[in-house]
Amino acid sequence: MDINTSRFGNITVNDDKLFEFVIPIVGFDELSRFVLLEHSDDSMFKWLQSVENSMLAFPVVSCANLSMDYVIDLPDKAVELLKIESVDDLLVLNIASIPSSDPNSATINLLAPLIFNVKNKLAGQIILSGSGYEVNCPIFSKGDIA
């Protein structure tokens, strides 16, 4: 499938790389098809590119790459909608906010992770109500370089 994007130009993506968001991303209920793209070989970040809106791509990162202690408990409804059978089928990513003026002040949304079932290509954004996680958690400590 060919996708025209504002950030990456025209790209070709295999259909098996597409994820169907059965639980929409907050504020983007009308968009359901996304693809994960590598930022670069040496980057911890990826891009979640909308197939339906060429202008929309979210920078995403795994907390595992940040050495964060991040444990989530998925609601039963999410497990059902994403048809999760095994934790081994899951990929958990968080949307990052990276200011161009100061990349070292980048934050990630720990309160609403993106859950990907890599086995069946279903995905969704889950809000972890009552978890105590932040929407704007700093990625880098003072002195770190992005």
Backbone bond lengths (Angstrom), bond angles and torsions (degrees), N, CA, C in turn:
res aa  C-N    CA-C-N  psi(-1)  N-CA   C-N-CA  omega(-1)  CA-C   N-CA-C  phi
1 M - - - 1.445 - - 1.526 108.23 -
2 D 1.319 116.44 134.52 1.457 122.01 176.07 1.515 109.40 -95.36
3 I 1.336 115.03 134.33 1.466 121.54 179.54 1.518 108.06 -125.15
4 N 1.319 116.11 130.56 1.444 121.53 174.87 1.527 107.54 -95.13
5 T 1.333 116.81 120.27 1.458 120.45 -178.73 1.521 110.20 -122.18
6 S 1.316 115.73 152.08 1.462 119.30 178.90 1.529 110.89 -76.49
7 R 1.315 117.61 -29.31 1.460 121.65 -175.28 1.532 112.81 -88.92
8 F 1.330 117.10 -37.11 1.468 121.38 -172.49 1.520 113.79 -114.25
9 G 1.348 117.50 -0.22 1.449 120.94 -176.79 1.519 110.80 75.41
10 N 1.306 116.93 -152.99 1.471 121.14 178.32 1.525 108.97 -82.48
11 I 1.326 115.31 128.08 1.459 120.04 178.44 1.527 109.36 -130.67
12 T 1.307 115.32 152.07 1.459 121.22 175.78 1.512 107.88 -108.09
13 V 1.337 115.54 128.76 1.459 121.85 -177.24 1.521 108.49 -127.73
14 N 1.320 116.07 133.20 1.464 120.20 174.32 1.526 108.64 -68.19
15 D 1.321 116.02 141.34 1.466 120.82 -179.46 1.521 112.22 -57.12
16 D 1.335 117.36 -28.10 1.460 119.81 -179.13 1.530 112.71 -74.07
17 K 1.321 117.74 -3.07 1.470 122.67 176.81 1.529 111.79 -96.55
18 L 1.338 117.02 -6.02 1.460 121.29 -178.04 1.524 110.66 -82.01
19 F 1.335 115.57 140.31 1.461 121.91 174.62 1.523 108.71 -114.45
20 E 1.320 115.16 138.87 1.467 122.58 176.64 1.523 107.46 -101.12
21 F 1.336 116.24 116.04 1.457 120.80 179.24 1.524 109.03 -82.83
22 V 1.330 115.08 99.67 1.461 120.89 178.43 1.525 110.74 -83.28
23 I 1.321 116.50 -15.81 1.466 123.45 169.38 1.526 104.34 -119.54
24 P 1.338 117.85 107.41 1.465 120.83 -170.29 1.524 114.13 -63.75
25 I 1.322 114.41 158.09 1.456 121.38 170.55 1.525 106.87 -73.26
26 V 1.327 116.18 133.64 1.463 121.67 -176.40 1.532 109.88 -54.89
27 G 1.334 115.39 126.02 1.454 121.63 179.60 1.522 113.96 89.73
28 F 1.320 116.87 -5.97 1.466 121.29 -177.83 1.526 110.06 -131.49
29 D 1.317 115.75 46.21 1.463 122.38 -176.18 1.528 113.50 -58.11
30 E 1.326 117.41 -28.49 1.455 121.18 -175.33 1.532 112.91 -81.54
31 L 1.341 117.08 -7.87 1.461 120.98 -178.17 1.523 109.91 -107.56
32 S 1.314 116.95 130.03 1.467 118.76 -176.64 1.532 114.33 -130.15
33 R 1.316 118.41 -12.44 1.464 120.30 -176.65 1.522 110.55 -113.03
34 F 1.348 114.58 122.47 1.455 121.38 -177.61 1.517 110.02 -136.90
35 V 1.323 115.57 159.63 1.456 122.10 175.16 1.529 107.92 -132.24
36 L 1.337 115.55 143.06 1.460 121.00 175.29 1.517 108.91 -90.72
37 L 1.328 115.98 128.64 1.457 121.66 179.96 1.524 109.47 -120.48
38 E 1.317 115.99 141.43 1.465 120.49 175.80 1.523 108.88 -71.37
39 H 1.329 116.06 140.59 1.468 120.32 175.67 1.526 108.85 -77.81
40 S 1.305 115.89 -54.40 1.464 123.26 172.93 1.520 106.98 -163.06
41 D 1.316 116.27 167.00 1.471 120.42 -175.86 1.519 112.94 -60.90
42 D 1.323 117.45 -32.19 1.461 120.34 -175.01 1.532 113.26 -103.49
43 S 1.309 117.60 13.10 1.462 120.94 -177.96 1.524 111.71 -100.30
44 M 1.322 115.85 144.26 1.463 120.39 174.28 1.531 111.09 -81.08
45 F 1.313 116.65 -11.44 1.464 121.59 -177.63 1.520 111.95 -92.11
46 K 1.325 115.06 152.94 1.459 124.25 170.17 1.527 106.44 -127.50
47 W 1.313 115.67 174.02 1.460 121.46 174.63 1.521 108.69 -120.09
48 L 1.318 116.18 134.76 1.459 122.07 172.60 1.518 106.08 -101.63
49 Q 1.329 115.77 101.96 1.465 122.49 -174.81 1.520 110.51 -97.44
50 S 1.324 116.32 129.51 1.456 121.18 174.12 1.523 109.29 -71.64
51 V 1.315 116.01 136.69 1.460 121.24 175.27 1.526 109.35 -81.86
52 E 1.332 116.69 -27.90 1.464 121.91 -174.32 1.529 113.86 -91.96
53 N 1.332 117.81 -16.49 1.462 121.81 179.95 1.525 107.80 -134.67
54 S 1.312 116.39 104.56 1.462 121.44 -174.26 1.520 113.09 -62.53
55 M 1.335 117.69 -19.62 1.464 122.49 -177.34 1.531 112.68 -85.75
56 L 1.323 117.73 -10.83 1.459 120.34 -171.04 1.526 112.56 -106.95
57 A 1.326 115.61 116.38 1.460 122.67 174.20 1.524 107.66 -146.17
58 F 1.318 116.17 129.52 1.457 121.85 -179.85 1.526 110.01 -103.60
59 P 1.344 118.08 133.25 1.462 118.41 169.06 1.529 107.88 -74.03
60 V 1.323 116.73 134.03 1.459 121.73 -178.44 1.527 109.50 -132.68
61 V 1.328 114.90 156.34 1.460 120.53 -178.93 1.521 108.69 -150.49
62 S 1.311 116.04 152.30 1.455 122.08 175.67 1.521 109.05 -92.97
63 C 1.318 117.36 134.09 1.466 120.97 176.87 1.523 110.97 -61.62
64 A 1.324 117.40 -25.92 1.469 120.83 177.29 1.529 110.22 -61.15
65 N 1.325 116.98 -33.39 1.468 120.98 177.85 1.521 112.39 -74.37
66 L 1.321 116.72 -13.76 1.461 121.29 -177.87 1.523 112.08 -105.60
67 S 1.319 116.54 3.54 1.468 122.03 -178.21 1.522 111.81 54.85
68 M 1.322 116.34 39.25 1.462 121.74 177.76 1.519 109.44 -94.73
69 D 1.305 115.88 146.12 1.460 121.56 173.59 1.526 106.32 -85.69
70 Y 1.317 116.14 97.29 1.461 121.72 -173.29 1.520 108.66 -131.67
71 V 1.310 115.81 107.51 1.455 121.85 -178.90 1.518 107.91 -120.07
72 I 1.324 116.04 130.20 1.458 119.04 -179.82 1.519 109.91 -121.94
73 D 1.315 114.10 152.68 1.455 121.79 176.93 1.524 106.39 -119.94
74 L 1.316 116.17 108.76 1.463 120.12 -177.06 1.520 110.87 -75.74
75 P 1.326 116.95 135.36 1.464 120.02 174.21 1.534 110.42 -62.84
76 D 1.321 116.13 148.91 1.467 121.47 179.50 1.517 112.03 -54.66
77 K 1.334 116.91 -38.55 1.467 121.12 -179.15 1.536 110.74 -62.00
78 A 1.339 116.83 -39.40 1.463 120.68 178.41 1.525 110.43 -66.24
79 V 1.321 116.78 -42.67 1.468 120.99 178.00 1.529 109.77 -59.16
80 E 1.319 115.48 -40.53 1.467 120.52 179.63 1.522 111.67 -67.61
81 L 1.333 116.92 -49.57 1.468 120.52 -177.30 1.532 112.55 -64.75
82 L 1.330 116.40 -35.96 1.465 120.35 -179.94 1.531 112.36 -86.87
83 K 1.325 115.84 -2.19 1.467 122.58 178.61 1.526 111.57 52.92
84 I 1.328 114.34 49.08 1.461 121.21 -178.36 1.524 109.69 -79.86
85 E 1.324 115.17 124.79 1.465 121.59 177.56 1.522 111.93 -109.84
86 S 1.330 116.38 -26.29 1.455 120.66 -177.47 1.525 110.33 -147.79
87 V 1.308 116.61 141.83 1.459 121.01 177.11 1.540 110.15 -63.48
88 D 1.317 116.61 -24.20 1.466 120.89 178.85 1.525 112.64 -66.62
89 D 1.326 117.12 -17.34 1.463 121.57 -179.68 1.527 112.49 -88.79
90 L 1.334 117.44 0.66 1.460 120.78 -172.68 1.519 113.40 -99.84
91 L 1.311 113.74 145.30 1.452 123.51 168.84 1.520 105.36 -127.63
92 V 1.319 116.89 126.60 1.467 121.61 179.58 1.519 107.60 -113.70
93 L 1.332 115.97 122.73 1.460 122.44 177.93 1.522 108.59 -127.24
94 N 1.330 115.03 157.67 1.457 120.59 178.75 1.519 109.11 -125.95
95 I 1.322 115.24 140.52 1.466 120.77 178.72 1.525 108.76 -71.51
96 A 1.316 115.49 133.05 1.462 122.17 179.16 1.521 110.14 -104.55
97 S 1.296 114.86 152.20 1.458 122.39 172.08 1.523 106.56 -121.21
98 I 1.332 115.95 115.35 1.458 120.67 -173.66 1.527 109.18 -121.48
99 P 1.334 117.67 100.44 1.465 119.51 179.95 1.529 111.04 -65.72
100 S 1.321 116.83 131.59 1.464 119.98 -179.53 1.525 111.13 -66.21
101 S 1.331 116.72 -26.64 1.459 120.43 -179.18 1.526 112.69 -73.60
102 D 1.350 117.37 -25.17 1.464 121.31 -179.26 1.524 110.53 -156.77
103 P 1.332 117.85 83.59 1.461 120.58 -178.68 1.530 113.94 -56.97
104 N 1.335 117.44 -24.91 1.462 120.25 179.05 1.520 112.80 -69.23
105 S 1.325 117.95 -12.85 1.472 120.31 177.73 1.535 110.99 -98.28
106 A 1.324 116.68 20.47 1.462 122.16 178.89 1.530 110.57 -61.42
107 T 1.337 114.56 146.43 1.463 120.97 178.27 1.526 109.31 -130.27
108 I 1.347 115.30 163.55 1.454 119.95 172.92 1.516 109.42 -129.30
109 N 1.313 114.32 154.70 1.458 122.17 179.74 1.527 108.40 -92.16
110 L 1.331 115.88 101.42 1.467 120.64 178.28 1.522 111.77 -84.66
111 L 1.336 116.76 -20.76 1.461 120.99 -177.04 1.521 112.69 -72.06
112 A 1.318 117.47 -29.01 1.468 120.80 -175.20 1.528 110.64 -131.95
113 P 1.339 117.34 75.44 1.464 120.10 -179.72 1.526 112.47 -69.90
114 L 1.309 114.34 159.54 1.457 122.22 173.13 1.524 106.76 -98.14
115 I 1.326 115.99 125.29 1.457 121.70 -178.12 1.518 108.11 -109.86
116 F 1.331 116.19 124.43 1.457 122.66 -179.12 1.520 109.03 -115.43
117 N 1.316 116.41 126.18 1.458 121.17 170.19 1.522 104.86 -93.29
118 V 1.329 116.40 100.90 1.462 120.59 -174.26 1.522 112.32 -71.60
119 K 1.322 116.52 -17.70 1.470 120.55 179.85 1.523 111.32 -73.75
120 N 1.341 117.37 -45.71 1.466 119.99 -176.35 1.530 113.96 -111.27
121 K 1.333 116.58 1.88 1.473 123.18 175.57 1.528 113.47 66.45
122 L 1.332 116.93 28.25 1.461 121.60 172.60 1.519 108.19 -98.58
123 A 1.341 116.40 148.77 1.457 120.46 -177.87 1.519 110.04 -149.30
124 G 1.314 114.91 168.50 1.458 119.82 176.81 1.508 111.20 -173.52
125 Q 1.319 114.68 158.41 1.465 120.74 173.49 1.523 107.46 -99.07
126 I 1.313 116.01 126.29 1.449 122.78 -176.77 1.525 108.92 -111.67
127 I 1.321 116.88 129.40 1.466 120.78 175.70 1.522 107.52 -93.43
128 L 1.318 115.83 120.86 1.459 122.63 -176.56 1.529 110.01 -90.52
129 S 1.330 116.05 69.18 1.466 122.02 -178.26 1.524 110.40 -56.52
130 G 1.318 115.35 135.74 1.453 121.40 177.23 1.518 114.53 76.09
131 S 1.330 118.02 7.52 1.463 121.33 -176.75 1.528 112.92 -80.01
132 G 1.323 116.17 -22.92 1.463 119.70 -175.37 1.516 113.55 84.23
133 Y 1.336 117.15 -1.71 1.455 119.80 178.58 1.525 110.52 -73.94
134 E 1.336 115.27 153.04 1.459 122.60 -177.61 1.534 111.96 -93.49
135 V 1.329 114.29 155.34 1.461 120.66 173.40 1.526 109.92 -82.00
136 N 1.313 117.08 -31.90 1.469 122.29 -177.32 1.522 111.19 -123.51
137 C 1.308 116.68 69.35 1.461 121.79 179.93 1.536 109.07 -85.45
138 P 1.338 118.05 125.93 1.471 119.40 178.79 1.525 111.37 -59.89
139 I 1.328 115.33 138.44 1.467 121.00 178.06 1.516 110.16 -84.72
140 F 1.324 116.83 -43.59 1.451 121.30 -173.67 1.524 110.83 -107.52
141 S 1.331 115.09 141.57 1.453 120.37 173.24 1.525 107.94 -78.91
142 K 1.303 116.50 160.30 1.461 119.68 177.15 1.534 108.34 -56.63
143 G 1.305 115.09 131.59 1.455 120.36 -179.68 1.518 113.75 97.30
144 D 1.334 117.95 -19.02 1.459 120.02 175.56 1.519 109.58 -69.79
145 I 1.302 115.93 154.34 1.471 120.04 176.78 1.512 108.06 -114.72
146 A 1.340 115.62 130.33 1.475 120.62 -179.77 1.494 110.74 -70.54
